[in-house]
Amino acid sequence: MMSLFDDEQIMKTYWKDMENTLAHKKEREIAERMIKKGKMTLEEIADCVPAISFDELKEIEAQIMQLA
Protein backbone atom coordinates (compact mmCIF):
# COMPACT_ATOMS: atom_id res chain seq x y z
CA MET A 1 0.00 0.00 0.00
CA MET A 2 2.77 2.42 0.90
CA SER A 3 4.61 1.80 -2.37
CA LEU A 4 1.39 2.44 -4.31
CA PHE A 5 1.08 5.84 -2.68
CA ASP A 6 4.72 6.58 -3.40
CA ASP A 7 4.32 5.54 -7.04
CA GLU A 8 1.25 7.73 -7.36
CA GLN A 9 3.09 10.73 -5.92
CA ILE A 10 6.04 10.08 -8.22
CA MET A 11 3.76 9.98 -11.27
CA LYS A 12 1.97 13.17 -10.26
CA THR A 13 5.28 14.92 -9.77
CA TYR A 14 6.56 13.60 -13.10
CA TRP A 15 3.49 14.80 -15.02
CA LYS A 16 3.57 18.20 -13.35
CA ASP A 17 7.23 18.58 -14.30
CA MET A 18 6.42 17.58 -17.89
CA GLU A 19 3.60 20.14 -18.04
CA ASN A 20 5.91 22.85 -16.71
CA THR A 21 8.59 21.91 -19.23
CA LEU A 22 6.14 22.04 -22.13
CA ALA A 23 4.69 25.35 -20.95
CA HIS A 24 8.19 26.85 -20.71
CA LYS A 25 9.01 25.57 -24.20
CA LYS A 26 5.89 27.23 -25.61
CA GLU A 27 6.67 30.50 -23.83
CA ARG A 28 10.22 30.35 -25.22
CA GLU A 29 8.88 29.79 -28.76
CA ILE A 30 6.62 32.83 -28.38
CA ALA A 31 9.57 34.93 -27.21
CA GLU A 32 11.67 33.70 -30.15
CA ARG A 33 8.97 34.73 -32.64
CA MET A 34 8.65 38.14 -31.01
CA ILE A 35 12.42 38.69 -31.12
CA LYS A 36 12.59 37.61 -34.77
CA LYS A 37 9.90 40.13 -35.70
CA GLY A 38 12.06 42.86 -34.18
CA LYS A 39 9.16 45.16 -33.36
CA MET A 40 9.55 45.09 -29.58
CA THR A 41 12.41 45.62 -27.18
CA LEU A 42 13.48 42.82 -24.86
CA GLU A 43 11.94 44.76 -21.98
CA GLU A 44 8.58 44.81 -23.75
CA ILE A 45 8.84 41.11 -24.58
CA ALA A 46 9.69 40.37 -20.93
CA ASP A 47 6.44 42.11 -19.95
CA CYS A 48 4.47 39.98 -22.43
CA VAL A 49 6.19 36.67 -21.60
CA PRO A 50 6.92 36.88 -17.87
CA ALA A 51 7.77 33.16 -17.60
CA ILE A 52 11.03 33.84 -19.48
CA SER A 53 13.71 35.68 -17.54
CA PHE A 54 15.39 38.72 -19.04
CA ASP A 55 18.71 36.89 -19.07
CA GLU A 56 17.14 34.04 -21.01
CA LEU A 57 15.66 36.54 -23.47
CA LYS A 58 19.16 37.94 -24.04
CA GLU A 59 20.44 34.40 -24.67
CA ILE A 60 17.63 33.75 -27.15
CA GLU A 61 18.37 37.03 -28.91
CA ALA A 62 22.08 36.15 -29.17
CA GLN A 63 21.25 32.73 -30.63
CA ILE A 64 18.91 34.28 -33.20
CA MET A 65 21.51 36.88 -34.19
CA GLN A 66 24.11 34.15 -34.71
CA LEU A 67 21.77 32.32 -37.06
CA ALA A 68 20.94 35.44 -39.07
CHARMM-style PDB file with segment names, atoms N, HN, CA, C and O in Angstrom:
ATOM      1  N   MET     1       0.826  -1.192   0.000  1.00  0.00      PROA
ATOM      2  CA  MET     1       0.000   0.000   0.000  1.00  0.00      PROA
ATOM      3  C   MET     1       0.874   1.261   0.000  1.00  0.00      PROA
ATOM      4  O   MET     1       0.608   2.214  -0.732  1.00  0.00      PROA
ATOM      5  N   MET     2       1.906   1.249   0.821  1.00  0.00      PROA
ATOM      6  HN  MET     2       2.122   0.475   1.416  1.00  0.00      PROA
ATOM      7  CA  MET     2       2.765   2.420   0.895  1.00  0.00      PROA
ATOM      8  C   MET     2       3.490   2.667  -0.430  1.00  0.00      PROA
ATOM      9  O   MET     2       3.653   3.817  -0.838  1.00  0.00      PROA
ATOM     10  N   SER     3       3.922   1.607  -1.098  1.00  0.00      PROA
ATOM     11  HN  SER     3       3.790   0.673  -0.766  1.00  0.00      PROA
ATOM     12  CA  SER     3       4.610   1.799  -2.375  1.00  0.00      PROA
ATOM     13  C   SER     3       3.645   2.310  -3.441  1.00  0.00      PROA
ATOM     14  O   SER     3       4.060   3.058  -4.327  1.00  0.00      PROA
ATOM     15  N   LEU     4       2.392   1.935  -3.382  1.00  0.00      PROA
ATOM     16  HN  LEU     4       2.055   1.328  -2.662  1.00  0.00      PROA
ATOM     17  CA  LEU     4       1.389   2.438  -4.315  1.00  0.00      PROA
ATOM     18  C   LEU     4       1.245   3.946  -4.160  1.00  0.00      PROA
ATOM     19  O   LEU     4       1.199   4.675  -5.151  1.00  0.00      PROA
ATOM     20  N   PHE     5       1.176   4.406  -2.928  1.00  0.00      PROA
ATOM     21  HN  PHE     5       1.214   3.813  -2.124  1.00  0.00      PROA
ATOM     22  CA  PHE     5       1.078   5.842  -2.681  1.00  0.00      PROA
ATOM     23  C   PHE     5       2.325   6.551  -3.193  1.00  0.00      PROA
ATOM     24  O   PHE     5       2.233   7.611  -3.813  1.00  0.00      PROA
ATOM     25  N   ASP     6       3.474   5.971  -2.934  1.00  0.00      PROA
ATOM     26  HN  ASP     6       3.548   5.110  -2.431  1.00  0.00      PROA
ATOM     27  CA  ASP     6       4.717   6.576  -3.404  1.00  0.00      PROA
ATOM     28  C   ASP     6       4.755   6.632  -4.932  1.00  0.00      PROA
ATOM     29  O   ASP     6       5.155   7.644  -5.508  1.00  0.00      PROA
ATOM     30  N   ASP     7       4.344   5.558  -5.579  1.00  0.00      PROA
ATOM     31  HN  ASP     7       4.020   4.736  -5.111  1.00  0.00      PROA
ATOM     32  CA  ASP     7       4.320   5.538  -7.036  1.00  0.00      PROA
ATOM     33  C   ASP     7       3.359   6.590  -7.584  1.00  0.00      PROA
ATOM     34  O   ASP     7       3.647   7.252  -8.581  1.00  0.00      PROA
ATOM     35  N   GLU     8       2.227   6.732  -6.927  1.00  0.00      PROA
ATOM     36  HN  GLU     8       1.992   6.194  -6.117  1.00  0.00      PROA
ATOM     37  CA  GLU     8       1.246   7.731  -7.364  1.00  0.00      PROA
ATOM     38  C   GLU     8       1.826   9.135  -7.229  1.00  0.00      PROA
ATOM     39  O   GLU     8       1.678   9.955  -8.135  1.00  0.00      PROA
ATOM     40  N   GLN     9       2.469   9.411  -6.135  1.00  0.00      PROA
ATOM     41  HN  GLN     9       2.589   8.744  -5.399  1.00  0.00      PROA
ATOM     42  CA  GLN     9       3.087  10.726  -5.922  1.00  0.00      PROA
ATOM     43  C   GLN     9       4.187  10.972  -6.942  1.00  0.00      PROA
ATOM     44  O   GLN     9       4.323  12.080  -7.462  1.00  0.00      PROA
ATOM     45  N   ILE    10       4.963   9.948  -7.225  1.00  0.00      PROA
ATOM     46  HN  ILE    10       4.852   9.048  -6.803  1.00  0.00      PROA
ATOM     47  CA  ILE    10       6.037  10.076  -8.217  1.00  0.00      PROA
ATOM     48  C   ILE    10       5.451  10.400  -9.583  1.00  0.00      PROA
ATOM     49  O   ILE    10       5.969  11.270 -10.283  1.00  0.00      PROA
ATOM     50  N   MET    11       4.390   9.723  -9.971  1.00  0.00      PROA
ATOM     51  HN  MET    11       3.969   9.017  -9.402  1.00  0.00      PROA
ATOM     52  CA  MET    11       3.760   9.980 -11.273  1.00  0.00      PROA
ATOM     53  C   MET    11       3.158  11.377 -11.344  1.00  0.00      PROA
ATOM     54  O   MET    11       3.272  12.048 -12.370  1.00  0.00      PROA
ATOM     55  N   LYS    12       2.525  11.817 -10.275  1.00  0.00      PROA
ATOM     56  HN  LYS    12       2.433  11.272  -9.442  1.00  0.00      PROA
ATOM     57  CA  LYS    12       1.969  13.173 -10.256  1.00  0.00      PROA
ATOM     58  C   LYS    12       3.069  14.210 -10.404  1.00  0.00      PROA
ATOM     59  O   LYS    12       2.929  15.180 -11.149  1.00  0.00      PROA
ATOM     60  N   THR    13       4.151  13.998  -9.694  1.00  0.00      PROA
ATOM     61  HN  THR    13       4.264  13.210  -9.089  1.00  0.00      PROA
ATOM     62  CA  THR    13       5.277  14.920  -9.773  1.00  0.00      PROA
ATOM     63  C   THR    13       5.889  14.914 -11.172  1.00  0.00      PROA
ATOM     64  O   THR    13       6.237  15.965 -11.712  1.00  0.00      PROA
ATOM     65  N   TYR    14       6.015  13.736 -11.746  1.00  0.00      PROA
ATOM     66  HN  TYR    14       5.732  12.883 -11.307  1.00  0.00      PROA
ATOM     67  CA  TYR    14       6.559  13.605 -13.098  1.00  0.00      PROA
ATOM     68  C   TYR    14       5.694  14.350 -14.107  1.00  0.00      PROA
ATOM     69  O   TYR    14       6.217  15.105 -14.926  1.00  0.00      PROA
ATOM     70  N   TRP    15       4.383  14.152 -14.063  1.00  0.00      PROA
ATOM     71  HN  TRP    15       3.958  13.538 -13.398  1.00  0.00      PROA
ATOM     72  CA  TRP    15       3.490  14.802 -15.020  1.00  0.00      PROA
ATOM     73  C   TRP    15       3.475  16.314 -14.837  1.00  0.00      PROA
ATOM     74  O   TRP    15       3.414  17.063 -15.812  1.00  0.00      PROA
ATOM     75  N   LYS    16       3.530  16.756 -13.596  1.00  0.00      PROA
ATOM     76  HN  LYS    16       3.580  16.148 -12.804  1.00  0.00      PROA
ATOM     77  CA  LYS    16       3.565  18.195 -13.349  1.00  0.00      PROA
ATOM     78  C   LYS    16       4.846  18.795 -13.917  1.00  0.00      PROA
ATOM     79  O   LYS    16       4.816  19.875 -14.506  1.00  0.00      PROA
ATOM     80  N   ASP    17       5.963  18.106 -13.746  1.00  0.00      PROA
ATOM     81  HN  ASP    17       5.987  17.229 -13.267  1.00  0.00      PROA
ATOM     82  CA  ASP    17       7.227  18.576 -14.300  1.00  0.00      PROA
ATOM     83  C   ASP    17       7.162  18.622 -15.827  1.00  0.00      PROA
ATOM     84  O   ASP    17       7.653  19.568 -16.442  1.00  0.00      PROA
ATOM     85  N   MET    18       6.565  17.613 -16.430  1.00  0.00      PROA
ATOM     86  HN  MET    18       6.167  16.844 -15.930  1.00  0.00      PROA
ATOM     87  CA  MET    18       6.419  17.583 -17.891  1.00  0.00      PROA
ATOM     88  C   MET    18       5.552  18.745 -18.378  1.00  0.00      PROA
ATOM     89  O   MET    18       5.874  19.381 -19.381  1.00  0.00      PROA
ATOM     90  N   GLU    19       4.468  19.020 -17.680  1.00  0.00      PROA
ATOM     91  HN  GLU    19       4.207  18.503 -16.865  1.00  0.00      PROA
ATOM     92  CA  GLU    19       3.599  20.135 -18.045  1.00  0.00      PROA
ATOM     93  C   GLU    19       4.357  21.455 -17.946  1.00  0.00      PROA
ATOM     94  O   GLU    19       4.240  22.307 -18.826  1.00  0.00      PROA
ATOM     95  N   ASN    20       5.130  21.624 -16.884  1.00  0.00      PROA
ATOM     96  HN  ASN    20       5.225  20.931 -16.169  1.00  0.00      PROA
ATOM     97  CA  ASN    20       5.912  22.847 -16.714  1.00  0.00      PROA
ATOM     98  C   ASN    20       6.960  22.996 -17.813  1.00  0.00      PROA
ATOM     99  O   ASN    20       7.196  24.094 -18.316  1.00  0.00      PROA
ATOM    100  N   THR    21       7.580  21.888 -18.175  1.00  0.00      PROA
ATOM    101  HN  THR    21       7.388  20.996 -17.766  1.00  0.00      PROA
ATOM    102  CA  THR    21       8.592  21.911 -19.233  1.00  0.00      PROA
ATOM    103  C   THR    21       7.959  22.304 -20.564  1.00  0.00      PROA
ATOM    104  O   THR    21       8.508  23.132 -21.292  1.00  0.00      PROA
ATOM    105  N   LEU    22       6.821  21.722 -20.881  1.00  0.00      PROA
ATOM    106  HN  LEU    22       6.376  21.050 -20.289  1.00  0.00      PROA
ATOM    107  CA  LEU    22       6.136  22.044 -22.133  1.00  0.00      PROA
ATOM    108  C   LEU    22       5.662  23.491 -22.150  1.00  0.00      PROA
ATOM    109  O   LEU    22       5.765  24.168 -23.174  1.00  0.00      PROA
ATOM    110  N   ALA    23       5.149  23.964 -21.033  1.00  0.00      PROA
ATOM    111  HN  ALA    23       5.066  23.415 -20.202  1.00  0.00      PROA
ATOM    112  CA  ALA    23       4.692  25.353 -20.946  1.00  0.00      PROA
ATOM    113  C   ALA    23       5.864  26.300 -21.161  1.00  0.00      PROA
ATOM    114  O   ALA    23       5.737  27.293 -21.876  1.00  0.00      PROA
ATOM    115  N   HSD    24       7.006  25.999 -20.547  1.00  0.00      PROA
ATOM    116  HN  HSD    24       7.109  25.192 -19.965  1.00  0.00      PROA
ATOM    117  CA  HSD    24       8.188  26.851 -20.707  1.00  0.00      PROA
ATOM    118  C   HSD    24       8.653  26.835 -22.161  1.00  0.00      PROA
ATOM    119  O   HSD    24       9.048  27.868 -22.701  1.00  0.00      PROA
ATOM    120  N   LYS    25       8.606  25.667 -22.791  1.00  0.00      PROA
ATOM    121  HN  LYS    25       8.285  24.828 -22.353  1.00  0.00      PROA
ATOM    122  CA  LYS    25       9.013  25.566 -24.195  1.00  0.00      PROA
ATOM    123  C   LYS    25       8.115  26.433 -25.080  1.00  0.00      PROA
ATOM    124  O   LYS    25       8.601  27.112 -25.984  1.00  0.00      PROA
ATOM    125  N   LYS    26       6.813  26.410 -24.819  1.00  0.00      PROA
ATOM    126  HN  LYS    26       6.418  25.859 -24.084  1.00  0.00      PROA
ATOM    127  CA  LYS    26       5.885  27.228 -25.606  1.00  0.00      PROA
ATOM    128  C   LYS    26       6.139  28.713 -25.390  1.00  0.00      PROA
ATOM    129  O   LYS    26       6.121  29.495 -26.341  1.00  0.00      PROA
ATOM    130  N   GLU    27       6.376  29.102 -24.137  1.00  0.00      PROA
ATOM    131  HN  GLU    27       6.391  28.467 -23.365  1.00  0.00      PROA
ATOM    132  CA  GLU    27       6.668  30.497 -23.835  1.00  0.00      PROA
ATOM    133  C   GLU    27       7.959  30.937 -24.542  1.00  0.00      PROA
ATOM    134  O   GLU    27       8.045  32.051 -25.058  1.00  0.00      PROA
ATOM    135  N   ARG    28       8.945  30.058 -24.555  1.00  0.00      PROA
ATOM    136  HN  ARG    28       8.875  29.153 -24.135  1.00  0.00      PROA
ATOM    137  CA  ARG    28      10.218  30.355 -25.220  1.00  0.00      PROA
ATOM    138  C   ARG    28      10.000  30.529 -26.731  1.00  0.00      PROA
ATOM    139  O   ARG    28      10.580  31.427 -27.342  1.00  0.00      PROA
ATOM    140  N   GLU    29       9.171  29.676 -27.326  1.00  0.00      PROA
ATOM    141  HN  GLU    29       8.701  28.946 -26.830  1.00  0.00      PROA
ATOM    142  CA  GLU    29       8.885  29.792 -28.756  1.00  0.00      PROA
ATOM    143  C   GLU    29       8.191  31.115 -29.072  1.00  0.00      PROA
ATOM    144  O   GLU    29       8.473  31.741 -30.093  1.00  0.00      PROA
ATOM    145  N   ILE    30       7.291  31.534 -28.200  1.00  0.00      PROA
ATOM    146  HN  ILE    30       7.062  31.025 -27.370  1.00  0.00      PROA
ATOM    147  CA  ILE    30       6.623  32.830 -28.376  1.00  0.00      PROA
ATOM    148  C   ILE    30       7.650  33.949 -28.329  1.00  0.00      PROA
ATOM    149  O   ILE    30       7.641  34.842 -29.175  1.00  0.00      PROA
ATOM    150  N   ALA    31       8.534  33.901 -27.343  1.00  0.00      PROA
ATOM    151  HN  ALA    31       8.541  33.175 -26.655  1.00  0.00      PROA
ATOM    152  CA  ALA    31       9.569  34.927 -27.208  1.00  0.00      PROA
ATOM    153  C   ALA    31      10.474  34.945 -28.439  1.00  0.00      PROA
ATOM    154  O   ALA    31      10.843  36.015 -28.922  1.00  0.00      PROA
ATOM    155  N   GLU    32      10.828  33.773 -28.944  1.00  0.00      PROA
ATOM    156  HN  GLU    32      10.528  32.903 -28.552  1.00  0.00      PROA
ATOM    157  CA  GLU    32      11.666  33.697 -30.149  1.00  0.00      PROA
ATOM    158  C   GLU    32      10.990  34.377 -31.330  1.00  0.00      PROA
ATOM    159  O   GLU    32      11.626  35.141 -32.057  1.00  0.00      PROA
ATOM    160  N   ARG    33       9.703  34.103 -31.524  1.00  0.00      PROA
ATOM    161  HN  ARG    33       9.186  33.483 -30.934  1.00  0.00      PROA
ATOM    162  CA  ARG    33       8.971  34.732 -32.637  1.00  0.00      PROA
ATOM    163  C   ARG    33       8.926  36.239 -32.478  1.00  0.00      PROA
ATOM    164  O   ARG    33       9.073  36.973 -33.455  1.00  0.00      PROA
ATOM    165  N   MET    34       8.724  36.705 -31.252  1.00  0.00      PROA
ATOM    166  HN  MET    34       8.605  36.108 -30.459  1.00  0.00      PROA
ATOM    167  CA  MET    34       8.654  38.140 -31.013  1.00  0.00      PROA
ATOM    168  C   MET    34      10.008  38.797 -31.279  1.00  0.00      PROA
ATOM    169  O   MET    34      10.067  39.888 -31.846  1.00  0.00      PROA
ATOM    170  N   ILE    35      11.078  38.149 -30.879  1.00  0.00      PROA
ATOM    171  HN  ILE    35      11.030  37.263 -30.418  1.00  0.00      PROA
ATOM    172  CA  ILE    35      12.416  38.695 -31.119  1.00  0.00      PROA
ATOM    173  C   ILE    35      12.703  38.732 -32.614  1.00  0.00      PROA
ATOM    174  O   ILE    35      13.243  39.717 -33.118  1.00  0.00      PROA
ATOM    175  N   LYS    36      12.346  37.670 -33.323  1.00  0.00      PROA
ATOM    176  HN  LYS    36      11.907  36.870 -32.913  1.00  0.00      PROA
ATOM    177  CA  LYS    36      12.589  37.613 -34.767  1.00  0.00      PROA
ATOM    178  C   LYS    36      11.854  38.718 -35.511  1.00  0.00      PROA
ATOM    179  O   LYS    36      12.366  39.258 -36.491  1.00  0.00      PROA
ATOM    180  N   LYS    37      10.653  39.054 -35.048  1.00  0.00      PROA
ATOM    181  HN  LYS    37      10.237  38.615 -34.252  1.00  0.00      PROA
ATOM    182  CA  LYS    37       9.899  40.129 -35.700  1.00  0.00      PROA
ATOM    183  C   LYS    37      10.584  41.476 -35.521  1.00  0.00      PROA
ATOM    184  O   LYS    37      10.480  42.347 -36.384  1.00  0.00      PROA
ATOM    185  N   GLY    38      11.282  41.650 -34.403  1.00  0.00      PROA
ATOM    186  HN  GLY    38      11.366  40.943 -33.701  1.00  0.00      PROA
ATOM    187  CA  GLY    38      12.065  42.862 -34.177  1.00  0.00      PROA
ATOM    188  C   GLY    38      11.256  44.119 -33.930  1.00  0.00      PROA
ATOM    189  O   GLY    38      11.783  45.222 -34.075  1.00  0.00      PROA
ATOM    190  N   LYS    39      10.003  43.986 -33.565  1.00  0.00      PROA
ATOM    191  HN  LYS    39       9.576  43.090 -33.447  1.00  0.00      PROA
ATOM    192  CA  LYS    39       9.155  45.159 -33.365  1.00  0.00      PROA
ATOM    193  C   LYS    39       9.100  45.613 -31.912  1.00  0.00      PROA
ATOM    194  O   LYS    39       8.600  46.698 -31.616  1.00  0.00      PROA
ATOM    195  N   MET    40       9.617  44.781 -31.002  1.00  0.00      PROA
ATOM    196  HN  MET    40      10.023  43.900 -31.242  1.00  0.00      PROA
ATOM    197  CA  MET    40       9.552  45.092 -29.581  1.00  0.00      PROA
ATOM    198  C   MET    40      10.945  44.984 -28.973  1.00  0.00      PROA
ATOM    199  O   MET    40      11.794  44.237 -29.459  1.00  0.00      PROA
ATOM    200  N   THR    41      11.159  45.732 -27.917  1.00  0.00      PROA
ATOM    201  HN  THR    41      10.469  46.338 -27.523  1.00  0.00      PROA
ATOM    202  CA  THR    41      12.411  45.615 -27.178  1.00  0.00      PROA
ATOM    203  C   THR    41      12.330  44.380 -26.283  1.00  0.00      PROA
ATOM    204  O   THR    41      11.254  43.823 -26.066  1.00  0.00      PROA
ATOM    205  N   LEU    42      13.475  43.968 -25.774  1.00  0.00      PROA
ATOM    206  HN  LEU    42      14.349  44.421 -25.951  1.00  0.00      PROA
ATOM    207  CA  LEU    42      13.482  42.823 -24.862  1.00  0.00      PROA
ATOM    208  C   LEU    42      12.688  43.137 -23.602  1.00  0.00      PROA
ATOM    209  O   LEU    42      12.056  42.246 -23.035  1.00  0.00      PROA
ATOM    210  N   GLU    43      12.712  44.374 -23.159  1.00  0.00      PROA
ATOM    211  HN  GLU    43      13.226  45.098 -23.619  1.00  0.00      PROA
ATOM    212  CA  GLU    43      11.944  44.758 -21.978  1.00  0.00      PROA
ATOM    213  C   GLU    43      10.448  44.582 -22.222  1.00  0.00      PROA
ATOM    214  O   GLU    43       9.722  44.114 -21.345  1.00  0.00      PROA
ATOM    215  N   GLU    44       9.991  44.959 -23.415  1.00  0.00      PROA
ATOM    216  HN  GLU    44      10.580  45.340 -24.128  1.00  0.00      PROA
ATOM    217  CA  GLU    44       8.579  44.806 -23.752  1.00  0.00      PROA
ATOM    218  C   GLU    44       8.198  43.325 -23.871  1.00  0.00      PROA
ATOM    219  O   GLU    44       7.119  42.912 -23.446  1.00  0.00      PROA
ATOM    220  N   ILE    45       9.098  42.545 -24.454  1.00  0.00      PROA
ATOM    221  HN  ILE    45       9.974  42.881 -24.800  1.00  0.00      PROA
ATOM    222  CA  ILE    45       8.844  41.114 -24.577  1.00  0.00      PROA
ATOM    223  C   ILE    45       8.795  40.478 -23.194  1.00  0.00      PROA
ATOM    224  O   ILE    45       7.960  39.608 -22.943  1.00  0.00      PROA
ATOM    225  N   ALA    46       9.680  40.902 -22.295  1.00  0.00      PROA
ATOM    226  HN  ALA    46      10.358  41.609 -22.499  1.00  0.00      PROA
ATOM    227  CA  ALA    46       9.692  40.375 -20.927  1.00  0.00      PROA
ATOM    228  C   ALA    46       8.361  40.659 -20.230  1.00  0.00      PROA
ATOM    229  O   ALA    46       7.893  39.844 -19.434  1.00  0.00      PROA
ATOM    230  N   ASP    47       7.755  41.801 -20.521  1.00  0.00      PROA
ATOM    231  HN  ASP    47       8.136  42.463 -21.167  1.00  0.00      PROA
ATOM    232  CA  ASP    47       6.441  42.110 -19.947  1.00  0.00      PROA
ATOM    233  C   ASP    47       5.359  41.189 -20.506  1.00  0.00      PROA
ATOM    234  O   ASP    47       4.425  40.821 -19.793  1.00  0.00      PROA
ATOM    235  N   CYS    48       5.481  40.819 -21.773  1.00  0.00      PROA
ATOM    236  HN  CYS    48       6.239  41.118 -22.352  1.00  0.00      PROA
ATOM    237  CA  CYS    48       4.471  39.975 -22.429  1.00  0.00      PROA
ATOM    238  C   CYS    48       4.652  38.491 -22.116  1.00  0.00      PROA
ATOM    239  O   CYS    48       3.683  37.732 -22.104  1.00  0.00      PROA
ATOM    240  N   VAL    49       5.883  38.085 -21.866  1.00  0.00      PROA
ATOM    241  HN  VAL    49       6.670  38.702 -21.876  1.00  0.00      PROA
ATOM    242  CA  VAL    49       6.187  36.675 -21.604  1.00  0.00      PROA
ATOM    243  C   VAL    49       6.946  36.598 -20.275  1.00  0.00      PROA
ATOM    244  O   VAL    49       8.153  36.358 -20.265  1.00  0.00      PROA
ATOM    245  N   PRO    50       6.246  36.800 -19.164  1.00  0.00      PROA
ATOM    246  CA  PRO    50       6.922  36.876 -17.866  1.00  0.00      PROA
ATOM    247  C   PRO    50       7.548  35.563 -17.394  1.00  0.00      PROA
ATOM    248  O   PRO    50       8.354  35.571 -16.464  1.00  0.00      PROA
ATOM    249  N   ALA    51       7.198  34.448 -18.008  1.00  0.00      PROA
ATOM    250  HN  ALA    51       6.543  34.441 -18.764  1.00  0.00      PROA
ATOM    251  CA  ALA    51       7.771  33.162 -17.599  1.00  0.00      PROA
ATOM    252  C   ALA    51       9.232  33.033 -18.038  1.00  0.00      PROA
ATOM    253  O   ALA    51       9.962  32.182 -17.530  1.00  0.00      PROA
ATOM    254  N   ILE    52       9.651  33.871 -18.974  1.00  0.00      PROA
ATOM    255  HN  ILE    52       9.058  34.562 -19.387  1.00  0.00      PROA
ATOM    256  CA  ILE    52      11.030  33.836 -19.477  1.00  0.00      PROA
ATOM    257  C   ILE    52      11.800  34.980 -18.825  1.00  0.00      PROA
ATOM    258  O   ILE    52      11.386  36.137 -18.890  1.00  0.00      PROA
ATOM    259  N   SER    53      12.910  34.646 -18.203  1.00  0.00      PROA
ATOM    260  HN  SER    53      13.246  33.706 -18.150  1.00  0.00      PROA
ATOM    261  CA  SER    53      13.715  35.683 -17.537  1.00  0.00      PROA
ATOM    262  C   SER    53      14.365  36.590 -18.584  1.00  0.00      PROA
ATOM    263  O   SER    53      14.515  36.224 -19.749  1.00  0.00      PROA
ATOM    264  N   PHE    54      14.742  37.776 -18.131  1.00  0.00      PROA
ATOM    265  HN  PHE    54      14.621  38.074 -17.184  1.00  0.00      PROA
ATOM    266  CA  PHE    54      15.389  38.724 -19.039  1.00  0.00      PROA
ATOM    267  C   PHE    54      16.714  38.158 -19.539  1.00  0.00      PROA
ATOM    268  O   PHE    54      17.062  38.325 -20.708  1.00  0.00      PROA
ATOM    269  N   ASP    55      17.447  37.496 -18.661  1.00  0.00      PROA
ATOM    270  HN  ASP    55      17.164  37.360 -17.711  1.00  0.00      PROA
ATOM    271  CA  ASP    55      18.715  36.886 -19.072  1.00  0.00      PROA
ATOM    272  C   ASP    55      18.496  35.826 -20.149  1.00  0.00      PROA
ATOM    273  O   ASP    55      19.273  35.728 -21.098  1.00  0.00      PROA
ATOM    274  N   GLU    56      17.446  35.043 -19.999  1.00  0.00      PROA
ATOM    275  HN  GLU    56      16.814  35.122 -19.227  1.00  0.00      PROA
ATOM    276  CA  GLU    56      17.138  34.038 -21.014  1.00  0.00      PROA
ATOM    277  C   GLU    56      16.735  34.693 -22.330  1.00  0.00      PROA
ATOM    278  O   GLU    56      17.075  34.193 -23.402  1.00  0.00      PROA
ATOM    279  N   LEU    57      16.013  35.811 -22.253  1.00  0.00      PROA
ATOM    280  HN  LEU    57      15.737  36.217 -21.382  1.00  0.00      PROA
ATOM    281  CA  LEU    57      15.659  36.542 -23.473  1.00  0.00      PROA
ATOM    282  C   LEU    57      16.915  37.027 -24.193  1.00  0.00      PROA
ATOM    283  O   LEU    57      16.993  36.969 -25.420  1.00  0.00      PROA
ATOM    284  N   LYS    58      17.895  37.503 -23.429  1.00  0.00      PROA
ATOM    285  HN  LYS    58      17.832  37.550 -22.432  1.00  0.00      PROA
ATOM    286  CA  LYS    58      19.157  37.941 -24.037  1.00  0.00      PROA
ATOM    287  C   LYS    58      19.874  36.771 -24.710  1.00  0.00      PROA
ATOM    288  O   LYS    58      20.455  36.928 -25.784  1.00  0.00      PROA
ATOM    289  N   GLU    59      19.831  35.598 -24.074  1.00  0.00      PROA
ATOM    290  HN  GLU    59      19.360  35.471 -23.202  1.00  0.00      PROA
ATOM    291  CA  GLU    59      20.443  34.404 -24.672  1.00  0.00      PROA
ATOM    292  C   GLU    59      19.735  34.018 -25.968  1.00  0.00      PROA
ATOM    293  O   GLU    59      20.377  33.676 -26.961  1.00  0.00      PROA
ATOM    294  N   ILE    60      18.420  34.076 -25.945  1.00  0.00      PROA
ATOM    295  HN  ILE    60      17.898  34.354 -25.138  1.00  0.00      PROA
ATOM    296  CA  ILE    60      17.635  33.748 -27.147  1.00  0.00      PROA
ATOM    297  C   ILE    60      17.975  34.725 -28.261  1.00  0.00      PROA
ATOM    298  O   ILE    60      18.175  34.322 -29.407  1.00  0.00      PROA
ATOM    299  N   GLU    61      18.042  36.000 -27.928  1.00  0.00      PROA
ATOM    300  HN  GLU    61      17.880  36.327 -26.997  1.00  0.00      PROA
ATOM    301  CA  GLU    61      18.370  37.026 -28.911  1.00  0.00      PROA
ATOM    302  C   GLU    61      19.750  36.771 -29.515  1.00  0.00      PROA
ATOM    303  O   GLU    61      19.924  36.885 -30.728  1.00  0.00      PROA
ATOM    304  N   ALA    62      20.728  36.428 -28.679  1.00  0.00      PROA
ATOM    305  HN  ALA    62      20.586  36.336 -27.694  1.00  0.00      PROA
ATOM    306  CA  ALA    62      22.082  36.150 -29.167  1.00  0.00      PROA
ATOM    307  C   ALA    62      22.095  34.955 -30.110  1.00  0.00      PROA
ATOM    308  O   ALA    62      22.785  34.975 -31.130  1.00  0.00      PROA
ATOM    309  N   GLN    63      21.331  33.904 -29.774  1.00  0.00      PROA
ATOM    310  HN  GLN    63      20.771  33.887 -28.945  1.00  0.00      PROA
ATOM    311  CA  GLN    63      21.248  32.727 -30.627  1.00  0.00      PROA
ATOM    312  C   GLN    63      20.635  33.085 -31.984  1.00  0.00      PROA
ATOM    313  O   GLN    63      21.107  32.636 -33.029  1.00  0.00      PROA
ATOM    314  N   ILE    64      19.591  33.892 -31.950  1.00  0.00      PROA
ATOM    315  HN  ILE    64      19.208  34.257 -31.102  1.00  0.00      PROA
ATOM    316  CA  ILE    64      18.913  34.279 -33.196  1.00  0.00      PROA
ATOM    317  C   ILE    64      19.844  35.126 -34.055  1.00  0.00      PROA
ATOM    318  O   ILE    64      19.882  34.966 -35.275  1.00  0.00      PROA
ATOM    319  N   MET    65      20.587  36.017 -33.429  1.00  0.00      PROA
ATOM    320  HN  MET    65      20.556  36.146 -32.438  1.00  0.00      PROA
ATOM    321  CA  MET    65      21.505  36.880 -34.189  1.00  0.00      PROA
ATOM    322  C   MET    65      22.636  36.071 -34.815  1.00  0.00      PROA
ATOM    323  O   MET    65      23.114  36.413 -35.896  1.00  0.00      PROA
ATOM    324  N   GLN    66      23.066  35.009 -34.152  1.00  0.00      PROA
ATOM    325  HN  GLN    66      22.677  34.731 -33.273  1.00  0.00      PROA
ATOM    326  CA  GLN    66      24.114  34.154 -34.711  1.00  0.00      PROA
ATOM    327  C   GLN    66      23.618  33.414 -35.945  1.00  0.00      PROA
ATOM    328  O   GLN    66      24.378  33.179 -36.884  1.00  0.00      PROA
ATOM    329  N   LEU    67      22.336  33.048 -35.940  1.00  0.00      PROA
ATOM    330  HN  LEU    67      21.718  33.239 -35.177  1.00  0.00      PROA
ATOM    331  CA  LEU    67      21.770  32.318 -37.065  1.00  0.00      PROA
ATOM    332  C   LEU    67      21.478  33.220 -38.261  1.00  0.00      PROA
ATOM    333  O   LEU    67      21.409  32.753 -39.398  1.00  0.00      PROA
ATOM    334  N   ALA    68      21.310  34.506 -37.997  1.00  0.00      PROA
ATOM    335  HN  ALA    68      21.366  34.886 -37.074  1.00  0.00      PROA
ATOM    336  CA  ALA    68      20.940  35.443 -39.068  1.00  0.00      PROA
ATOM    337  C   ALA    68      22.100  35.769 -39.972  1.00  0.00      PROA
ATOM    338  OT1 ALA    68      21.948  36.542 -40.917  1.00  0.00      PROA
TER     339      ALA     68
END
